[in-house]
């Protein structure tokens, strides 16, 4: 069960360290196994458009509903 913010009594320094470590782990995993992660499609602003169904497909994959 998640504890509330007040119950944790974590200092800002501890929170910052934890967030940085979680980010490091996420990035290391992505670099080690790029095939496991979804590529976010991108186009230059004003230069191109995505097909109409791409947003639905993308979010279905991200949210695991595909």
WOHULIN-V671133 format. One record per pair of residues at least 24 apart in sequence whose ideal C-beta (glycine too) atoms are under 10 Angstrom apart, sorted by the first residue. I is the first residue (numbers start at 1). J is the second residue. D is the distance in whole Angstrom. If there is no record, write none. Layout:
I&J&D  I&J&D
This chain:
38&62&6
